[in-house]
Amino acid sequence: MAFDELRWVVQIRHSLQEDAAGDDDDDTGIPVSVFNVPKQLQVYKPEAYTPQLIALGPYHHWRPELYEMERYKLAAARRAQKRLRGGAKLDTLVEQFARMERKVRAYYHRFLDFSGETLSWMMVVDGAFLLEFLQIYAVAAGNGDGGRPLRRVSSRMAHLVDFAGRKSAYSLILRDMLMLENQVPLFLLRRILDPQCESADEAAELLARMVTGLMKELCPFKMVELFPAVDVGEHAHLLEVLYHLLVPKPADDPAPEADGHGSFHDVGYDIEEQPADGGGAEEQKPAAGCEYVKQLFVAVWGIVSRLKTGPMRRITRPIAFAVKAPWKMLAVVPGFSTTVESIFADGSANPRDPSGAGYLTRPPLIEEIMVPSVSELANAGVKFSPTAGDLSTIAFDAKTVTFHLPVVTLDSNTEVVLRNLVAYEASAASGPLVLARYTELMNGIIDTDEDVAVLRQRGVVLNRMKSDGEVAKLWNGMARSVRLTKVAFVDRAVEEVNRYYNGRWRVKTKRFMRKYVFSSWQVLTFLAAIMMLLLTTLQAFCSVYTCSRWFGAVTVATED
C-alpha cells in the first residue's frame, strides 16, 4: 500500500485539534492490551501467532489470504442488523464507535493507519461475526436455566460452527480467536449486543455466558470443581480473560523493592551472562593437576601398603616416597598442571546445581529448569498427583513424596493458545512470568514420550493428540521466553524435588560412577595399558628367571 502523505497530514491535524477535555470517551487510563508478538517468540514458530483463516480486528484485516472470510462476516453483520430493536441500522453503531475512536485505538499497541469510519465499520462487522460464533457457548454455559442463544446457527455458518470440534474450520477459528494480534475489545461486543436484547443487564449476562462457555472449552487446565465466574467488564479481550483464569493473582507476593533511583523491579531477570556461583558464597576450586597425581599414589599406596614382606618392600618403598613427595612444588612447572588436568578432567562439573543452597535467590542462567525428567523421578519413588486448579497448585510434598501438578488437556489447539498466552504475558505482565515458568518446568520434566506416558497414566496429562511423542515435542518446543524469570511457588517445588532426588543413594551412586568412573575413561585406558605392559614384562621375566623365590610356590590343583 502506497504511503499517502496528504492523508497522513490530515489525520495528524485532526488528532491534534480534537478537544480531548470535552470527550467523555477519552482514552486516559486505558492500558494497551493488544500487542505485537515479541520477535524472540515469533521467530521460532510464526504460524502459531499469525491467523490462518480469519482476521479479527485491524492488525491482519487486509491480508489477501484471509479476505475470503469477509463474505461470512458480512452475512453475520446483516443478520445482526435484522435483530436490532426498533428497525435500527448498523450505521447507528458505526456512528457510536466513531465517537469512541480514541478509546478503541488506545487498546492497540500498533498505530492504526485507518480513518475513524473505516475502523468503526471494521469493528462492527468483526464483532457481529464474533458474537454469532460465540452464541453456541451461551447455551453450553446456561446450565439449563433457559438461557437462549441469539438465534440458531444459519445454514451459511453451519460448516464453520461445530461444538463437537470435529470440523477443521471450527478449530482454525478457535485458534485465530485466541491469537494475541487478533483481538477485539470486549466492550465493543457489549455495545453491539445491547440493542439486540431487552435490557442492558440481559446483554451483559448473555455476553458473560458466551465468554464463560468459551473459556471452559479452551482452558487447558480443567477446573471442573469450581470454574470461576467471568466478569467481562474487567477484561479487555478474550485472551486476557483466559490468562487471568490460569494465572493466580500475585496477592501474596512481596512488594517490589525500589532501587536507588526510585524504580521498582520484579523478580524477573534480563538474559545476560552470570557468574557460575550466582554471586553467592565462594565455592571450592578444583584441585590442581599435581593433586590428582598425589591422590592416585595415595590410592595405590592403600592397596600395596599391606605387602611389606620379602622383596615387595622394594616396590612399596618407592610408592611411599611418592606419596610423601612435595607435589605442590610441581605446580610451578610450566604446563604440568594443565597436562595432568586434561587427563583427569571428567567434564561433568555442573555450576548450576539445582539442589544447591541459594537456588531460589540466584538469577536464572538458562531457560530450561534444571530438574530430573518424569521417568527419573518416578524411578526414584516420586509420585505424581493431578490437581483441579490453576498454576498455584504446583507443589512438592516431601512427606508423601508427591509432585502435585494441575491437570492439563492437550489437543490440536493447545499449543497455539499457550504460545499466545505466553506472548501476552511477556508483553503485559509487570511481574514474574508465571505461565512462561510453567512451560519451562514442563519442558524440563518431559524429554521423551515415556515421560508423557507416565503423566498420562497418573492423570496429569489428558492427551487428545495423536501420540505421546507429539506431546513431548510440543513441550520441548516451548522453552523460549523474552526474559528469564523466577516464580516463588514453582521454583520452591523444583528445589524441593531436586533435594529429594539428589539425596537418594541410588542417584548418588549413579552420579559417582558417572563422574569418577565412566567419565574418566582416559585414565582407565592409561592404567589398563600400563597394567598390560607390566604383566607382559613380568611374564617375560618369569620365563627366564625363577619367580618362586619372590612370590612363593604356586600350586595348581588338577582334577583326577
N, C-alpha and C positions, 0 to 999 in steps of 0.2 A: 504494500500500500504506500503510495507516494505521500510525502510529507507536505501538508497544506499550511504554509506559513501564515496566510491571512486568517484562516480558521483558528490557528493557534493563538494569534494575537487577540482575536475576538473573544476566545474563551478566557484568556488571562484577564482581559479588561473587564469582562462580565463578572468573573470571580472576585476581582478586587473591588468592584463597585457595589457588590452586594452589601446590604445593610444587615450584618450578622446580629447586631444588637436587638433588632426587632423581629428576628426569626425564631419562632418557637421550636423549630426543628434543627437548631444549631448543633453541630457535631461536637461541641465541647463535652469532654468527659467520656466519649465513646472510644474504647480501645480498639486498635486494629486486631482483627481476628481471622482474616483470610490472607494468608501469606503465600509467598513463593516458596516452593520446596527448596531447602538448602542444597547447594550444589554437591556437598560432600555425600549426601544421601542419594540424590537423583542420578549420579553418575554410574552407580552400580546396577540399578535396575530401573531405568526411566519409565518403562511401560507400567510400573506399579503406581506411578504418580500422575500419569497422563490419561485422560478419559479416552476410552476405546470405542464408545458407542454414542454417547450423548453429552453435549456441553450444557452445563447449568451455571448461569452467571456469566460475567463478562470475560474471564481470562481466556477461554478456549472457544468463544462463540463463533468466531469467523474461520475456524479450521474447516477446509473443504470436506475432509473425510467424515466429519461429524454433522455436516449440514443436512444430510439426508433425513435426519430425525426431526427436522424442522416441521415437516408436514404433520407429524404426530403431536408436536407441541401446539401447533396452530389449531388442530382439531380439538385438543383438550381446552384451549382457550375459548373456542366457540361454544363448547358445552358449558364451560364455566359462566359465560355471558348469559346463556339461557337461564341459568339458575339464580341470577341476581334478582333481588326483590324489586318490585315496582317497575319492571321493564327497563332497569338501568343498563348502561353500556359500560364496556371496559374502559372507554375513554375517561369516565369519571375516576377510575382507579389510576389511570395514567397521569391525569392532572394532579391527583393527590400525591402520587410518588414523585412527580416533578417538583412539588413544593418541598419535599423531603430529600432533594437531590444531595445536598451536602451531608446529610446523615447517612444516606446509602453509601456514598463514596468513602465515608470515614471508616467503614468496616474493611475496606480493601487496602492492602499494602501497596499494590501496584497503581500507578497513575492510569486512570481510565480515560483513554482518548476517545470519548463518545460525547455527543451532545446530551443534555439533560433529557430530552424527549426520547432519544434512542435508548438510553439507559432505562428509562421508565417502562417503555414497551418491552424491552428485553426481560425485565424483572416480572412484569405481569404475565407474559407468555410462559416463561420458565416456571414461575410459581404455580400457574394453573396446571401445568403438566405434573409438577411435583406433588401437588395436592391430590390429583386424580390417581397417581401411582400409590400414594400413601393411604388411600382410603381403605384398602383391604386390611391394613393393620389396625384401623379403628375398630373393626369387627372383632379382630383377634384379641384386642385389649379390652373389649367391652365386658367380658366376664359374665355374659348372659344377662346384662342389665337392660336389654332392649335398645342399646345404642345402635343407631343406624349409620351406615356409610353415607357419603354424599349421594351417590347414585350407583347403580350396577355398572360393572365394567363394560364399556362399549365394545362392539364387535371389532372395531378398528384397533383397539388396545388389547384385545384378548390374547394375542400371541406374545405380547410383551409382559403381561401380568400373570404370574403363576405362583400362588402362595406355597405350593409344594416344592418349588425350587427346582423343577425338572427341566425347565426351558433355559437354553443358554442365554437368550436375550435378557431374560429376567435377572440372571446372575450378573451379567455385564452392567445392567442399570444399577443394581445394588452396589457394585464396586464403584462405579462412577459417582454415585450419590455421596459416598463417604470419602472421596478424594479431597485433599486439602485445597487444591486450586479450583474446585468445582462446587463451591458452597454458595448458597443463597441465604441471606439473613432471615431468621425465623419471624421477626416482627413483620416482614413483608407478607409472609404466608398468612399471618393472622389478619392483616389488613384485607387480603383477598378473600379470606373466609368469612369475615364479618357480614358483608351484605348477602351472603348465601344462607345465613342462619337467622333464627328468630330473634336472638339477642346476642350481646357480646359475650355473656357468660357461656352460652351454648357453643359459640365459636371457640372460645378458649378451652372448654372441656373437650371438644371434638379434636382440636389440634393436639392437645396433650395425650389423648388416647392414640392418635396416629403415631406420634413420636415414641410413646412408650412401647407400642407394639413393634415398631421398627427396631428399637433398642433391644428388645427381647430376642428378636430374630438374629441380629447381627452381633450381639455382645459375645465375645469369645469366652468369657467367664460366666458360667451358668449359675447365677444367684437365684435359684429357683425358690428357696425357702422364703425369702423376703426381698422381692425386687423393689428397689426404692422408687417412689413416685417422682416423675419428671416434671419439673417446673420450667415450662418452655420460656417464660418471661425472663428467667435468669441467665439464659444462654444465647449466644449469638447465632449458632448454626448447628446442624446435626452432628458434625464431627466433634464439636466442643461438648455437646451433651454426652456423647459416648465416652469421651475422655474423662469427664468428671464422674461418670458412673464407675469407671475402672480404677481410677487413681484416688486414693484417700486424700482428704484434705489435710495439709500439714498443721493441724491444730496443736498437736503436742510437741512439734519440733521447736527447738530453742530458737529465739530470735537471732537474726544475723548480727554479727558484730561489726561495728564501724571501725574503719581504719583511721590513720592519722589525718586523712583529708575529709573525713566525714562520709565516705562512701561505704555502702553496705555490700557484702558479698555473701553468696550462698555457699553450700558445701560442694559445689561443682568446681572442677579444675579445668584449666586450659590444657590442651595437648602440648606437652613440652617435655624436654629431656629432664629427668630427675635423677639424683644420686641413688645408687642401689640400696643404701641404708635408709632412704627416706628422710634424711636429716635428723635421725634419732640418735640413739646411743651408738658408740663406736663398736664395731664388730671385730672379732679376732681375725687378724690377717693370716693368709695361708702360710704354711711353713716353707722355708727356702729349700732349694734343691739339696743342700747338704744335709738338712734334717731328714729328708726322705731316705738318703743313704744310711744315715745313722739308725733310723727306725728299722731298716732292712737288716742290718747287722745285729741289732738288739733281738729281733725275732729269730734269726738264725742261732744266736747265742743261747736263747732259751731252749732250743732243741738239742744242741750238741754239748751243752754245759754238763750234762749228766755222764758223758763219756770221758771220764778222767783217768781211766786205767790204761796202762800199756802205752804203746806208741800213739794212741789217739790224742795224747797231750800235745803232740806236735801240730795237730790241727786246731785244737781248742785254744791254745795259747795265742796264735795269730788273730783268731776271732775276738778273743778277749781284749787284745790290744786294739783291734779296730773299733770295738765298742767304746773304749776309753779314749780314743784319739780325739784331738781338738778339731772337730768337724766345722765348727763355726769359723775357724780361720780360713777354711777353703772358700767361704762365701766371697772373699775379696778377689779370688782368682777370676779374671775376665772370662765370661762365657760358661763357667762351671755350673752356676745355679740355673741359668736358662736352659742348658742342655739337659740337666737332670730333671728339671720340672717338666720339660716337654715329653720326657719318657714316662714320668709317673703321673702326669695330669690325667684326670678321669673325665673332665669336661661335663660333669654333672652338677656343678655348683648352681644353685638357684638363688639369686639375690632377692627374689620376691617370694619368700616362703609365706603362704597364706596363714600358717599356724603360728607365725612368729608374733612376738609382742608388738603392740602398736600398729597392727594391720589396719584397724579402723581409722587411725589418725594420720596415716601416710597417704599422700596423694596417689591415685591410681596411675600406674605406669603403662599399662596395656589395656586394650579394650575388652578382651575376654577375661572373665573372672577365673582366677586360679582355683579350681575345685575339682575333685575327682569326678569321673563320669558316673552315671547311674549304675552301670554294671559293677564298677569297682566299689561303689558304696554298698550295693546290695550284697556283694561277696563279703564285705566287712561287717555285715549284720545290720545295716541301716534299713529301716522300713519306711515306705512312702505312703503318706496318708492324704487323700483328697479333702479339700475344704470347699464349702459353698460360700464364697465371698469374694471380695476384691483382693488387690495385691497386698493389703496389710495383713492378710492371714499367713503370709510366708513366715515360717519359723522352724527351728530345730529344737526338739525336746531331748536333751541329753539323758534324762532318766529313763525314758521309754525307747530311746534311740530311734526317734521317728522324725522324718523330714516332712513337714506339712507344706503342701503346695496347692494353690487354687486349681480347680478343675477347669481345663481349657479345651474348647471344642475347635478342632481344626478341619476346615473344609476348603473349597476352592476360593472362597472369598477372604479367608482369614489373613493370608499374607498381605494382601493389599490393604485391608483395614488396619492391621498392626503397623505396617510401614507408614501409613499416612497419620496414624495416631502418634507415632514416634516423631514424625516430621512436624506435626502441630506442637508437640511438647517442646521440641528443640527451638521452635520459633516463639512460643507464647509463654512458656513456663519461666518464672523468675527464680525458682528454687531448684532443688535436685531433680534430675531427670529419672523419675521413678520407673516409668514404663520402659525407657531405654535400658535401665539397670536390670529390669526383669528379663528382657530379651538377651542381655549379656549372660545372666545366670542360666537361662535355658540353653544358650549356646555352649556354656561351659560344661553342663552336666550331660548334654546329649552330643555324642560323637557318631554313633552308628545306629542302625536300625534295631540292634539289640537293646540299646538304651530306651528307645521309643517303645519297644515291646514290653519292657518291664513297667514303664509308666502307664501304658495302656492296660496291662493286666491289673495294676493297682487302682485303676480308675482315675488317675490324674489327667490322662490324655484321652479324649474321645476322638478317635481318628475316623474322619469321614472322607479321607483322601484315598488314593489308590493303594498305597502301601506305606509301611513304616519307614521305608527308605526316603520317600518324598517328604515325610515329616521331619526326618533328620536333616535333609537338605534345606528345608525351609528355615529351621532354627539356625543352622550353620551359616546361612547366607544373610542373617540379620544382625551381625555383630558390629555394624558400623554406627557411629554416633558422631554428632558435631562437636561434642566436647566430653571429656571424661568426668564422671561424677561418682559420688558415693551416696547411698541411701542407708539410713541407720538400720532399719529392721532387716533389710536384705543382707547387708554386709555383716550384721551380727549373726544371722543364721549361717552365712558362709564361714565365718570364723569358728563358730561352734562345731559345725560339721567337720571342718578340717582338723580341729583339735581332737575330736573323737577318732577320726580316721587315722591321723598320724600317730595316735597313741596305741594303736593295735600292734601286737607283737608280730603278726603276720606281715603287716605293712613295713614295720621296722626291719624285719629280716630281709624282705624283698628289696628294700632300698639299700641295705648294707651290701647285699650280694651284687646289686647292680652298680653300686658306686665303687666298691673295693675289689670286686672280682671280675664281673663281666666288662666293666669299663676300663679295666687295667689289662687288656689283652696284650698290649705291647710288653709289659713286664712279665706276664706269664709266658709269652713266647720266648723272651730273652732267657728266663730261668730254665725253661724246658730245653733250650738249645745248650745252655751251659751244663745242665744235668746229663744230657745225652753225650756231650763231649767228655765229661768226667767218667761216665760209665764205660764209654768206649776205650778211654785211656786206661782205666782200671782193668778192663778185660785184656787189653794188650799186655799190660804189666804182669798180670797173673799168669798169662800164658808163657811168660819167660821165667818169672821168679815164683818161688813158693810163697803163697799168701797166707798159709795157715798159721804161720808164726805170729802174724799180726792179728788176724781175725778169728783164729782158732779153727779147729777141725769142724767141717760141716758134714753131717751125716744125713744122707738121703734115704728115706725109708722106701722100700720097694715091696710090692705085693708078691707073695709066693706063687 
